[in-house]
Each structure stands twice: as C-alpha cells, then as structure tokens.
Amino acid sequence: MSNRQNQFDGDSIAQRLPAIDLRRLSLYLLIAGFFAFFVAPIWTGLVTSFKTSEAVTATTPFVPALPGGLAGLLNFVIPFWDPFSTGFTTAKWGRALGHLSRGFVNSMAMAVPATILDVLLGSMAAYGLTMIDWKRKLPILVLFLIGIFIPLQAVLVPLSDFWTNILPLEEVLAPVWALPMLQVEHARLLELMITHVAYGIPICMLLFRSYYNTISTELVEAAKMDGASITKIYTRIVLPLSKPMIGVVLIYQFTQIWNEFLFSLTLIGSSSSPVATITLILSGMGADISGVDFGLRMAGAFLAAMPTLIIYVLFAEQFAKGLAEG
C-alpha cells in the first residue's frame, strides 16, 4: 500500500511540475552566452583598472582586486579565492585623468563643432537632394554616395599634401595664431576639424535622406502653395520634424569623430603635441622601457569612452525614435 502511495505521490508531483521547454531553455542559454561574451572584456578591463601593476601580472584577469580587509575576509570564507586580490588601487584613474586632460580639451574643441556642422550640412544636403526638384540631382547624389565608400587609408597621403602644400593654414591664418591663448599648432586642430566635416557629410546626408523620404509631402506642398520659400520650408517644417534623426546623427557622428585615430595621427603626428587628441595620447599612454601599464591604459580607455556614453544618454530618446521612424 505504501509503495503504491509513494508511486502515486511521485506521479502527481511530476504532473504538477511545468514541462521544460527545451527550445526556450536553449534560447536563454544562447542569450546568456552572448551576454557573457560581450560583457567579459568590459568587466576584465574595469577590474584591471583598479589593480596595481603587480596584481595585474599575478592575478586572474577577471578576478577583481579588493581592499585588504575585504580580500582577507573572502580568502577566509572562500578558500579558492585569488590570494593576490589585495592589490587594489584607484591611483591609475587619477594618473589617467592627468594624462588625458589635454586630450579631452583638444578633442572637445575639435569634435563638437565638427559634429554640429556635419549635422547641419548633412541635413541641408539631404533636404536639397530629397524634397527639391532640380536638374542633375541624381549625379550629385551619386557623388555623395561615392564619398561614403572612400576608405580612410586611401586619402591619408593626399590629405597631408593638401594641408601642407596647397592650403597650409599655419600661413594662411598667420595673424590669427598671434592672438592670446592660440598657437600655431592649433592650425592642425582646425585642419583636423575641417577634414572630419568633409568626410562626415556624405553619411550624414544619407541618414537624413532616408528619414526625409518618410515625411509626408503634403506639408511641403501646402507650404509652397502658401508662398513659403525653400529656406522657410526647411527651417519651419523640415528641420523641426528632423529632431529624432538629429539625435541619431549626433550620436553616430560624434562617436566616429571622437574615436578616430588615423586622421589625428596623420595631421597632428605625435602624442606630445600641445593639440594632440585623446586617441593619440591614449595610444602611447602607459608604455615605457619597463613595460606596459595595463591598469593605466584600461583606466584611460574608460575615461576616454565617457563623453560618447554621456552623448548617448542625453539623446537616447531621439536616437530610439530616429531608428524606429527612419
């Protein structure tokens, strides 16, 4: 009797338990695997930035370094905890900020105006190539599209020759560099900004054009019937409706300009220059004859990424709307 009762209880428990959906379980495992794959490098870099140089070489990369008291407690509670996890320090972040402060100022002075100009010029170009009918519009559009696919490496030598021999801003704007707080080296920063504006207009135009194709033409036609000029239609109707896509282009273009390295290396040349951008300084930070300070480099990398993260947070709503509508 007891055996039958036990069998009945086991069957009832099995019936009450929900059936395991292997397909859903495998999906969750796959998502967890992708999450771990993308988060692991970020986590490893973050914990490395809080380790001393000795702890970096002596510990497992993804094991965090902890203050002495907390590390001792964990060593006691968890016997297999890494015994070198006491090499905790925040000094790397202070040193990295000191190294990168000049690069922050230079990159901001270059990236912010370049991004704003790219947004405005890209929007106006897209408006002219989408909502205005004029002859030879298609060949101009093709030229813009060709500009998107020109690789950076293909223009480095012509770019250097152009700013050195054809239009040297050090000589053309010589009186400007005599003003207070300006140096001749700032001509290189101006050249870099103009280069980014020129190189960024085609992709910004394409993003805006894809968005403008979704705008109802009835608004534009009604404005034309009311006698509105091309400029008024753009400033009063098209530009206000472009806010979602402006957020997308701002985030995209600022990130591209802020993280760019090849143009900076070509036009500025050295991380020791007073106008060196943050990527130039970051490339040589923490390296000397004694080796590479990985903790310092990781702290610098996270600090350098902060402005792009802040821009994304500020324009996240417009970014989501722009992607959904464009």
N, C-alpha and C positions, 0 to 999 in steps of 0.2 A: 504493500500500500504506500509506504513511504517513498519507494523508488518511483512509482507512478506519479506521486505528488511532486517529487523533485523534477521529473521529466516535464510535467505539466507547467510547473513554475518556470522552467527554463524556456519552454516554447512560448509562454506568454511574454516573458521578458524580451525574447528575440523578436516577437511580433510588434512589441511596443517601440523598440528602438527604430529610429528612422533609417531607411535604406541608404547606403553610401553611394553617392553619385560619383562614380569614378571619373567621369568626364569633367565634372565641376572640380573635383579634387585635383586632377591633373592641371586644370587651368589655373587654380590658385597656386599650385606649386610652381608653375611656369612664371606667373606674375611675381611670386616671391623671389625666384631665381634672377629674373631681370632686375628687380629692385635691388637685390644684394649686389649684382654685377655693377650697377651704376653708382650705388652709394659707397661701395667698398673703397674706391680710390679717394673719394671726398673725405671719408672717415679717416683713412690712413694718413692723408695729408694734414688733416686737422690735428690728430693726436701727435704727429711728428713735429708740428709747430710748437708744441708745448713740452718738448723733450730737450734735454741738454745734448750736446754732441756725443758725449759718452753713452747716454741712454739710447740714442738713435742707432748706434752700431751694436749695442749689447742686447737690445730687446727685440721682441717680435714686432714687425711694423704696425700691426693694427691694435696692439695692446697699449692702452693709454698709460702715460706716466702720471702718478698721483703724488700729492704731498706726503711727506714721510709718515705722519701719523696714520693717515688713511691707508696708505700702502702696507704699513706694518700690520694693521688690523686685518686687511684682506689676505695677507700672507699667512696669518694665523688661522683665519676661517677657511680659506680655500688653499689647501696645501700646494696645488699645482700652479698657483698664481705666479706670474713672472717676478723673480726676486729683484730684478733691476728696475722695477716700475717706480722707484723713488726719484728718478731723475726728472722731476717736474720743474718747469721754469716758464715765466712769462716774459723774460728778458728778450727773447727772439722777436716778439711783436714790437717792443719798443725800438729795437735796433732796426727792424724792417721799416717802421714808420719814419725813422730818421733818414734812412737811405732813400726812401721813395717820396719824401715830401716835395722835393724839387720836381720830380716827375709828375706828381699829382697836379701841381700848378701848371706846368707846361702842357700836359695832356688836356686839362680842362680848358685852357686858353685856346687850344687848337681844335678840340673835338666839339665843344658846344657851338661855336659859330659855324663850323663846317656842317654839323648836323642840321642846324636851323636853315642854313642856305640850301642844303640838299632837299629838305622837306618843301621849302617854298618853290624852288626852281623845278623840282620834280613834279610838284602839284600843278604848276603853271604849264609845264610842258605836256603833261597828261591831259589837261583841260584843252589845250590847243590842238592836240592830236586825237581827241575823242569827240568833243562837242562843238567844234568849229569846222565848217566845211571850207576848204581852200585847196588850190591846185598843188600837186606834188606832195601831198601829205603822206602818202604811202612810202615814197623813198626816204623821207626824213625819219619816219617810224622805223624803217629797216636799219638806218644808220644807228639809231638809239639801241636797237636790239643787238646789232653787231658789237656795240660798245660794252654790252654786258658780258660777252664771251671772250673778251680780250684778257688773257692771263696777266697777272701782275709781273711775272718774271720777264715777259716779252717787252715791257715798256721801261724797265729799270735803266738801261743804258741811254735810250733816247731821252728819258726824263731827266737824268743827271746832266746830259749835254744841253738840254733846253734851258735849265735853270742856271747853268754855268756859263754858257757861251751866247745864247740867244737873248735871254731875259734875266740877267743877274740882278736880283732885287737889292743886293748889297750896294750896287752902284746906282741903280735907277732911283731908289728911295734913300739915297745917302743922307739928305737933310733930316729925314725922319729919325734915323738912328742916333742923331745927336741930341734928341730930346731926353729929358730926365727919365730914368727907370727903363730906358731902352738901350739895347746893344746891337752891334752889327749882326751878332749871331741870331737875333730874333728874325732876321730875314729868312733863315732856314725854316723857322717855325711857320712863317707866313706862306712860304713855298709849299710846305707840307699840307697846310690847311687848304690851299687852292687846289692842290693835287687831289686831295680826298673829295673835295666838292665836285671836281670834274669827273672823277672816276665813279662817284656815287649817284650822279644824276640819272643815268640810264636805268638802273634797277629801281630807283625811287619812282621814276616815271612809269615803269611797268606796273608797279604795285598800285599806284594811284589810278592808272588807266583801267586796270581790272575792276577797281571799285566804281569808277565813274560810269562804266558800262552798265552797272546795275541801277543807276539813278534814273528816275523817270524823266523822259524828255519833255513831258507836258509842262513841267515847271519852267524849263528853259524856253520853250516855245511861247508860253504865256508871258514871260518877261520880255521876250523880243517884241511881242505884239503891243506891250505897254510902252515900248520905246527904250527899254534898257539897253545900254551899250554892252559890249563884250566884257569890259572891265567890271561894270556893275553886276553883271550876271555872275561873274566869278567871285567877287568879294561879298555879295549879298546872298547868293544862293548856294553856289558850288562849294566854296570854302567852308561855310558853317556846317554843311552836310558832310564834310570830309573829316570831322573830328575822330571817328573811330579809326579810319585809315591813317590819320596823322599819328595816332598813338602807336600803331603797328610800325610805321616807317621810322618814327623817332627811336623806338627800342631797337629795331633792327640796325639802323644806320649808326646810331651811337655805339652800339656794341661792336660793329665792324671797325669803326674808326678807332675806338679806344683800344681794341686788341690787336690792331695792325702792327706789323713789325718790319716788313721789307721796305716800305717807303721811308720809314723812320731811319732805318739803317743806311739807306742809300743817300738821303738828303742831309741827315744830321751826322751820321757816321760813328759817333763814339758816345758811350755812356757817361764820359767825363765832361761832355759839352754842357754849358750852362742852360741850353734849351733841350736837353735830352728828354724824350718822352718816357712814360712809365715802363713801357715794354722794353726799351733799350736798357734802362737801369736794372730792371728785373733780370734781364738775360745774363748780366755779369755779376749779380749780387750773390754773395756767399761763396765765391770761388777765389782761392788764393793758392800759394805754393804748398800749403799744408793740407789741402783737400777741399772738398765741397761741404759747406754747412747746410745740410738739407733742412734742418729746422728753420733756419733763417729764410731759406728760399720758400718753404711752404707758407710761413707767416706772410712773406711778401706777396705770394700768389693770392692768398685770401684777401689781403688788403687791396690789392690791385683789382680784384673782382667786385669789390663793394659798390663802386659807382654804377656799374651795369645792373647790379641787383636792385639798387635804390631806384634807378630809372624804370625798371620793370615793375616794381611795387607801385610807383606813382602813376604809371599809365597802364596798369594791368586791366582795368575795366575797359578802356578804349581798345586795348590790344585784343581782348576777347571778342568785343563787338566787331572790330575790324576783320578778324579772321572768320567770324560767323557770317558777316554780310558781304565780305569781299571774296 
